[in-house]
Amino acid sequence: MSSADPVFSFEDDHETRAEICGSILRSLPEWFGIESAVEEYVRGARDLPFIRIDIDGAAVGFCSLKVNFGINADLYVLGILKEYHGKGIGTRMIGFIEGYCREKGIPYMSVKTLSSGHPDENYAMTRKFYEKCGFVPFEEFPALWGEESPCLFMLKRVAG
Ligand SMILES: CC(C)(COP(=O)(O)OP(=O)(O)OC[C@H]1O[C@@H](n2cnc3c(N)ncnc32)[C@H](O)[C@@H]1OP(=O)(O)O)[C@@H](O)C(=O)NCCC(=O)NCCS
């Protein structure tokens, strides 16, 4: 394994989860520009299962998971530092989470993101990422996050 390979692991310390979540979301203002929303994600991520991605011993990305009814692992919030985008790391993280779901007998994964009802180009890339990872658009919630931010719910069946 070269030193630049990403390492995926679960983080159990609540304070460390909050620190990684806050610093990575604040480094991605094109996606997470609303400070009150970042604070809410940081609060939520403290107490939820948390996957961290490390390169050379430093956190470069994360995903916070919320398991609903024991059958659906919802990607509550996730992000990777911009300099590491487009290198396959996010796809590998989804694979890691899918492995966790298989181990736990969780048959579905889901995510809520900004829908194409909003013209934002960064979120258009994010939706493409989820589609490439096997998520399909499942339902749109135009007012869940307020009418300025239409929400798309996407679902993926865990392979195997
Ligand atoms: C979405 C995200 C986790 C994807 O991780 P990633 O490591 O960049 O994605 P991968 O390299 O595994 O997959 C790339 C594919 O996703 C798409 N993609 C989505 N966002 C991208 C980005 N910022 N840069 C490059 N490709 C991106 C491309 O279609 C790409 O496919 P291609 O390489 O065949 O063109 C990451 O880009 C990110 O942190 N984005 C900002 C935060 C965000 O969107 N969070 C989720 C909010 S709901």
The ligand as an ORCA input file, in Angstrom:
! r2SCAN-3c Opt
* xyz 0 1
  C     -19.499     13.868     -3.773
  C     -18.121     13.382     -3.337
  C     -18.202     12.698     -1.967
  C     -17.658     12.338     -4.380
  O     -16.411     11.825     -4.004
  P     -15.225     11.777     -5.098
  O     -14.097     11.037     -4.481
  O     -14.992     13.150     -5.604
  O     -15.914     10.905     -6.233
  P     -15.253      9.757     -7.138
  O     -13.935     10.219     -7.630
  O     -15.317      8.449     -6.455
  O     -16.343      9.654     -8.287
  C     -16.297     10.623     -9.195
  C     -17.568     10.615    -10.013
  O     -18.541     11.383     -9.322
  C     -18.815     12.578    -10.048
  N     -18.349     13.705     -9.227
  C     -19.143     14.257     -8.281
  N     -18.529     15.258     -7.692
  C     -17.320     15.377     -8.261
  C     -16.237     16.270     -8.067
  N     -16.309     17.265     -7.157
  N     -15.124     16.099     -8.797
  C     -15.050     15.112     -9.723
  N     -16.062     14.244     -9.953
  C     -17.190     14.372     -9.242
  C     -18.197     12.432    -11.411
  O     -19.243     12.062    -12.278
  C     -17.218     11.321    -11.258
  O     -17.261     10.388    -12.277
  P     -16.084     10.374    -13.398
  O     -14.800     10.308    -12.629
  O     -16.355      9.143    -14.205
  O     -16.268     11.650    -14.129
  C     -17.065     14.533     -3.299
  O     -16.831     15.022     -4.605
  C     -17.480     15.665     -2.388
  O     -17.090     15.691     -1.221
  N     -18.238     16.654     -2.933
  C     -18.615     17.836     -2.170
  C     -19.536     17.572     -1.022
  C     -20.818     16.848     -1.392
  O     -21.299     16.875     -2.514
  N     -21.378     16.184     -0.390
  C     -22.640     15.489     -0.520
  C     -23.787     16.430     -0.338
  S     -25.355     15.604     -0.497
*
